[in-house]
Amino acid sequence: MKLTVIGGGGVRSMFLAKSLARKATSLGITELCFMDNNPKKLSIYGEMARKVASIIEPDLKFSLTTDAVEAVTDADYVITTIRVGEDDMRVKDERIALDHGVIGQETTGVAGFSFAMRSIPALIEYCELIKKYSKPSVKVFNFTNPAGIVSQALREAGYHFTFGICDAPSGMLAQFKKIYGKEDSTIEGEISGLNHCSFFTSIKLDGEEIIPKIINDPRAYVDTDIRYFEKDLLLEKGYVPNEYLYYYFYADNALKNIQSSTETRGELIARVNRNMTAELSKIDVNKDFGKALEIYEKWYGVRDGSYMANETGIKRNYEWKFDIYGGGDDGYAGVAIRYIEIVNEDKVEDMVLCVPNGDAIPYLDLSDVVEVTATVSKRGVVPHRFGYLGAYEVDLLQRVKEYERLGARAILNRDRALALKALSIHPLMVVEGAENNILEAYIEHNKEYCEGWK
């Protein structure tokens, strides 16, 4: 089995390589191919990924390439994790929105529209190559942000072999398991909503419902990502929210915190990645892997520890290390691995995916891509059915989904009118009339990547 990663020169490539190499034998993966169109990053982060894989599974064939056709040829599975325009474009995406008094977060905020203007055309090109050169049964797991609007666009364009994936749901479950579980404990969650706009309506540890325990436990507000929410709010709601709901629940605070910070999240990541890459460029990451790992841990620890800190004023409180041999949460690789395991072993199990709604969420359209718990088997993916959470939640999901639906169609068709309508209904577009100037700024900003807007 061949598994390809498009965007294999990203700074998180070692995470993917570790998780996939650990499971390679049991999954039947014989070949990993990491592709990136940035040869410098591939020679650093791709090489570090290859080194990690070789330590864990020496017999695994692992190739690096800048050739997309070579990468996808005969692939059984493809993971896409690309950043078109790289960090500097993200910085401008977010700053343009902030300059107009609007939250500029790259997935939940309107800056995600600009990112999607680049992501969607690039992914369509890759999907066309995958259709032509990969195995007929190929499945694509898209981790490229903003996953909600991107996944919607790929399905609208007819690429039904694609699934959106995110590591936020599995990451949060792993945090709860760490507090309450044992190594052999099983934790499962029922999640309903959209990417970065979803709600755990049930979390069971070894079959026991633990949401009330979580909401009432002071440790959860220190050691998990519900630290961003007030206990009274969660007691009222009765569910566990995705951490990105912070931007909706506390929009005024988020905007003020971002505006008063010395740098945006995008600027922080750009600085961290720039400094890390500069230091790693001075050494041979293969010959001096120990030193390379030391540099990586130093800089990635800054990035991880500052997650959502500017927006919330709350920092994570642990030392970050990359453990080559350790288990634990496999991030977004774990989502892909879980799917492959289920299909390979002919199981019928539940997992969280971004898939067409069907009748899962009754107040959204059948073709809307949603992020929900679904039953997966060789025969396909069947989303679970969910009821109404509450008036606020229904309104929020309907507005965010309409933004994603219209935004995806606008980008696919380069349609200004649709884009303007999409941005105008975004829940975080709080400045009246700002969508006009923001859209024009984004079209100009992205003209190198997507011309022909009408």
C-alpha positions in Angstrom: 0.0 0.0 0.0 1.2 3.5 -0.9 0.3 6.5 1.1 1.2 10.0 -0.1 1.4 13.2 1.8 1.0 16.4 -0.3 2.6 19.1 1.8 5.2 16.8 3.2 7.7 19.7 3.8 5.5 21.2 6.4 6.8 21.7 10.0 4.5 19.0 11.3 5.7 16.4 8.9 7.5 14.5 11.6 4.2 13.9 13.4 2.8 12.3 10.4 5.9 10.2 9.7 5.9 8.9 13.3 2.3 7.9 13.4 2.3 6.3 10.0 5.6 4.4 10.6 4.3 3.1 13.9 1.3 1.6 12.1 2.9 0.8 8.8 3.2 -3.0 9.3 -0.3 -3.5 10.8 -1.9 -1.3 8.1 0.0 -2.9 5.3 1.7 0.4 4.3 4.8 -0.5 2.3 5.6 3.0 0.8 5.3 6.5 2.1 5.9 9.4 -0.3 6.1 13.0 1.1 5.7 15.6 -1.7 6.2 19.4 -1.4 6.7 22.1 -4.0 9.2 23.9 -1.7 12.5 22.0 -2.0 14.1 23.8 0.9 11.5 22.9 3.4 11.3 19.4 2.0 15.1 19.0 2.5 14.7 20.0 6.1 11.3 18.9 7.5 10.8 16.1 4.9 14.2 14.7 5.7 13.5 14.9 9.4 10.3 13.0 8.8 12.1 10.4 6.8 14.7 10.0 9.6 11.9 9.5 12.2 10.3 6.9 10.0 13.5 5.0 9.4 14.2 4.9 13.2 10.8 3.4 13.8 10.4 1.2 10.8 13.7 0.7 8.9 12.2 -1.4 6.1 9.6 1.1 5.1 10.2 2.6 1.7 10.1 6.4 2.2 10.6 8.9 -0.7 10.7 12.7 -1.0 9.8 14.5 -4.2 8.7 17.8 -5.6 6.9 16.0 -8.5 3.2 15.8 -7.8 2.6 13.2 -10.5 5.3 10.9 -9.1 3.8 11.4 -5.6 0.3 10.4 -6.5 0.9 7.7 -9.0 -0.5 4.4 -7.7 -1.3 5.9 -4.3 -4.0 4.1 -2.3 -4.4 7.0 0.1 -3.4 10.7 0.0 -3.3 13.2 2.8 -3.3 16.9 1.7 -1.9 19.4 4.1 -0.8 22.4 2.1 -0.3 26.1 2.7 -0.5 28.0 -0.6 1.5 31.2 -0.3 3.0 30.0 3.0 3.2 32.0 6.2 3.5 35.5 4.8 0.2 35.2 2.9 -1.5 34.0 6.2 -0.1 37.1 8.0 -1.7 39.4 5.4 -4.9 37.4 5.4 -5.4 38.1 9.1 -4.1 41.7 9.0 -6.5 42.7 6.2 -9.4 41.6 8.3 -8.1 43.2 11.5 -7.5 46.5 9.6 -11.2 46.6 9.0 -12.1 45.8 12.7 -12.9 42.2 12.1 -11.4 39.0 13.7 -8.8 37.7 11.3 -8.4 34.1 12.5 -7.5 31.9 9.5 -10.3 29.3 9.9 -13.1 30.6 12.1 -12.5 34.3 11.1 -13.1 35.8 7.7 -9.4 35.5 6.9 -10.2 31.9 6.2 -12.0 33.1 3.0 -8.7 34.5 1.7 -6.9 31.3 2.6 -9.6 29.3 0.8 -9.2 31.4 -2.3 -5.7 29.8 -2.6 -6.4 26.4 -1.1 -9.3 25.4 -3.2 -7.8 26.0 -6.7 -4.6 24.2 -5.7 -6.4 21.2 -4.2 -8.6 20.9 -7.3 -5.4 20.6 -9.4 -4.1 17.9 -7.1 -7.5 16.1 -7.1 -7.4 16.0 -10.9 -3.9 14.4 -10.8 -5.2 11.9 -8.2 -8.1 11.0 -10.4 -5.8 10.4 -13.3 -2.8 8.7 -11.7 -3.8 7.2 -8.3 -5.5 3.9 -7.7 -9.2 3.9 -8.7 -10.2 3.2 -5.1 -8.1 6.1 -3.7 -9.3 8.1 -0.8 -8.1 11.6 0.0 -8.0 13.0 3.6 -7.9 16.8 3.5 -6.3 18.6 6.4 -5.8 21.8 4.5 -7.5 24.7 6.2 -10.0 26.1 6.3 -11.3 22.5 6.3 -15.0 23.4 6.3 -15.2 25.6 3.2 -12.5 23.6 1.5 -14.2 20.2 2.1 -17.5 21.8 0.9 -15.9 23.0 -2.3 -14.2 19.7 -3.1 -17.5 17.8 -2.8 -19.3 20.5 -4.8 -16.7 20.1 -7.5 -17.4 16.3 -7.7 -14.4 14.9 -5.8 -16.4 12.4 -3.8 -13.3 10.5 -2.8 -12.3 13.3 -0.4 -12.9 13.5 3.4 -12.2 16.5 5.6 -10.2 15.7 8.7 -9.3 17.7 11.8 -7.3 16.8 14.9 -9.2 19.1 17.3 -11.9 16.5 18.2 -9.5 13.6 18.8 -7.1 15.9 20.5 -9.7 17.0 23.0 -10.8 13.5 23.7 -7.1 12.6 24.3 -6.9 15.3 26.9 -9.9 14.0 28.8 -8.6 10.5 28.6 -5.3 11.6 30.1 -7.2 13.0 33.1 -9.6 10.2 33.7 -8.5 7.1 31.9 -6.0 4.4 32.0 -3.7 3.3 29.1 -6.2 0.6 28.0 -9.3 2.8 28.5 -11.6 3.6 25.6 -13.0 7.1 25.0 -15.7 7.9 22.5 -17.4 11.0 21.6 -20.6 12.0 19.8 -19.9 15.3 18.0 -22.3 17.4 15.9 -21.7 20.5 13.9 -19.1 21.9 11.4 -15.4 22.0 11.3 -14.2 24.3 14.2 -17.8 24.9 15.1 -18.9 21.6 16.7 -20.3 20.3 20.0 -19.6 17.1 21.9 -23.1 16.0 23.0 -21.7 12.8 24.6 -18.3 11.6 25.8 -18.0 8.1 27.2 -15.0 6.7 28.9 -15.2 2.9 29.1 -19.0 3.2 28.4 -19.6 5.8 31.2 -20.9 9.3 30.3 -18.4 11.9 31.6 -19.6 15.2 30.3 -21.1 16.3 33.6 -17.9 15.2 35.3 -15.8 17.2 32.9 -17.8 20.4 33.2 -17.6 20.3 37.0 -14.0 19.3 37.3 -11.5 22.2 38.0 -8.7 20.1 36.5 -10.4 20.3 33.1 -10.2 24.1 33.1 -6.4 23.8 33.6 -5.4 20.7 31.7 -7.7 20.6 28.7 -9.0 23.1 26.0 -12.2 23.8 27.8 -9.9 26.2 29.7 -11.1 28.9 27.3 -14.7 28.7 28.5 -16.5 29.7 31.7 -17.9 26.9 33.8 -21.3 28.6 34.2 -21.6 28.7 30.4 -20.9 25.0 30.0 -23.3 24.2 32.9 -26.0 26.1 31.0 -25.2 24.5 27.7 -24.6 20.9 28.9 -22.2 20.1 26.1 -18.4 20.3 25.5 -17.6 22.8 22.8 -14.8 22.7 20.2 -12.2 25.2 21.4 -12.7 27.4 18.3 -16.2 28.2 19.6 -14.4 30.7 21.8 -14.3 33.1 18.9 -18.1 33.0 18.7 -19.0 32.9 22.4 -16.5 35.6 23.3 -16.1 37.5 20.0 -15.6 41.0 21.6 -12.9 39.7 24.0 -11.1 37.8 21.2 -11.0 40.9 18.9 -9.7 43.1 21.8 -7.1 40.6 22.8 -5.8 40.1 19.2 -5.7 43.9 18.6 -3.8 44.5 21.8 -1.3 41.8 21.2 2.2 42.6 19.8 1.6 40.0 17.0 -1.1 38.0 15.5 -1.1 34.2 15.6 0.0 34.2 12.0 2.8 36.6 12.7 3.9 34.4 15.7 3.9 31.3 13.6 5.7 33.0 10.7 8.4 34.2 13.2 8.8 30.8 14.8 9.0 28.9 11.5 11.4 31.5 10.0 13.8 31.2 13.0 13.5 27.4 13.2 14.1 27.0 9.5 17.1 29.3 9.6 18.7 27.4 12.5 18.0 24.0 10.9 19.5 25.2 7.6 22.9 25.5 9.2 23.2 21.8 10.0 22.8 18.5 8.2 19.5 17.2 9.8 20.4 13.6 8.9 24.0 13.5 10.3 23.2 15.6 13.3 19.6 14.6 14.0 19.9 15.0 17.7 20.8 18.7 17.3 18.1 19.1 14.7 15.5 17.7 17.1 16.8 20.0 19.9 16.3 23.0 17.6 12.9 21.7 16.6 11.6 21.1 20.1 12.8 24.6 21.2 10.9 26.4 18.5 7.8 24.2 18.1 7.4 24.4 21.9 7.0 28.1 21.5 4.4 27.6 18.9 2.5 24.9 20.8 2.6 26.7 24.1 1.2 29.9 22.6 -1.8 28.2 21.0 -4.8 30.6 21.3 -2.9 32.5 23.9 -3.1 35.9 22.1 -6.8 35.5 21.6 -7.7 34.3 25.1 -4.9 35.5 27.3 -4.5 31.9 28.5 -1.3 29.9 27.8 -0.8 26.1 27.9 1.3 25.1 30.9 3.4 22.2 30.0 6.8 21.5 28.4 6.5 20.3 24.8 8.7 17.4 23.6 8.8 15.3 20.5 8.9 11.7 21.7 9.8 9.4 18.7 8.9 6.2 20.5 5.9 7.4 22.6 2.3 6.7 21.8 -0.7 8.9 22.6 -2.6 11.2 20.3 -1.7 10.8 16.7 -3.2 14.1 15.6 -4.7 14.3 12.1 -2.6 11.3 11.0 -4.6 9.3 13.6 -7.9 10.1 11.8 -6.6 8.8 8.5 -5.1 5.7 10.3 -8.4 5.0 12.0 -10.2 5.0 8.7 -7.6 2.7 7.0 -7.7 0.3 10.0 -11.5 0.0 9.8 -11.5 -0.6 6.1 -8.6 -3.0 6.1 -9.9 -5.1 8.9 -13.5 -5.0 7.7 -14.7 -3.5 10.9 -17.7 -1.3 11.6 -16.7 1.5 13.9 -17.4 5.2 14.7 -15.1 8.1 14.1 -15.3 11.9 13.4 -15.1 13.0 9.8 -16.2 16.0 7.6 -18.7 14.3 5.2 -22.0 15.2 3.4 -24.8 15.7 5.9 -27.5 13.6 4.5 -30.1 13.6 7.3 -27.5 13.8 10.2 -28.3 17.4 11.1 -32.0 18.1 10.3 -31.7 21.9 9.9 -28.9 21.8 7.3 -29.0 20.8 3.6 -28.5 17.2 2.5 -25.3 18.1 0.6 -23.8 20.3 3.3 -20.4 19.0 4.5 -20.6 18.7 8.3 -18.2 17.5 11.0 -20.0 14.6 12.8 -19.5 11.2 14.3 -20.1 8.7 11.6 -20.1 4.9 11.3 -17.4 3.8 8.9 -17.1 0.4 7.2 -15.9 -1.0 3.9 -19.4 -0.2 2.6 -19.1 3.5 3.2 -19.6 6.3 5.8 -23.0 6.8 7.5 -23.2 10.0 9.7 -25.1 9.6 12.9 -28.3 11.5 13.3 -28.5 14.4 15.7 -31.3 16.5 17.1 -31.5 20.2 18.0 -29.1 21.6 20.5 -30.7 25.0 21.1 -31.8 28.1 19.3 -28.4 29.8 19.5 -26.5 26.7 18.2 -29.0 26.2 15.3 -28.7 29.8 14.2 -24.9 29.7 14.5 -24.6 26.5 12.5 -27.0 27.6 9.8 -25.2 30.9 9.4 -21.7 29.4 9.3 -22.8 26.7 6.9 -24.5 29.3 4.6 -21.2 31.2 4.6 -19.3 28.0 3.7 -21.8 26.9 1.1 -21.9 30.3 -0.7 -18.2 30.9 -0.2 -17.2 27.6 -1.8 -19.4 28.3 -4.8 -18.1 31.8 -5.1 -14.5 30.6 -5.1 -15.2 27.8 -7.6 -16.8 30.2 -9.9 -14.8 33.4 -9.2 -18.1 35.1 -8.4 -17.8 38.5 -6.6 -21.5 38.7 -5.8 -21.7 35.3 -4.2 -18.5 36.1 -2.2 -19.9 39.3 -1.0 -23.0 37.6 0.1 -21.0 34.9 1.9 -18.9 37.4 3.8 -21.8 39.5 4.7 -23.5 36.7 6.6 -20.4 35.5 8.4 -21.2 35.7 12.2 -17.9 37.5 12.9 -18.4 40.1 10.2 -19.5 42.6 12.8 -18.6 45.9 11.1 -21.4 46.9 8.7 -20.2 47.3 5.1 -16.7 46.0 5.8 -17.2 43.0 3.6 -17.0 45.1 0.4 -13.5 46.5 1.2 -12.3 43.2 2.7 -13.3 41.2 -0.4 -11.6 43.7 -2.8 -8.5 43.5 -0.7 -8.5 39.7 -0.7 -9.0 39.6 -4.5 -6.0 41.9 -4.9 -4.0 40.0 -2.3 -4.6 36.7 -4.0 -4.4 37.7 -7.7 -1.3 35.7 -8.3 -3.1 32.5 -7.2 -6.7 32.9 -8.6 -7.3 35.4 -11.4 -10.6 35.9 -13.3 -12.9 37.2 -10.6 -16.0 38.7 -12.1 
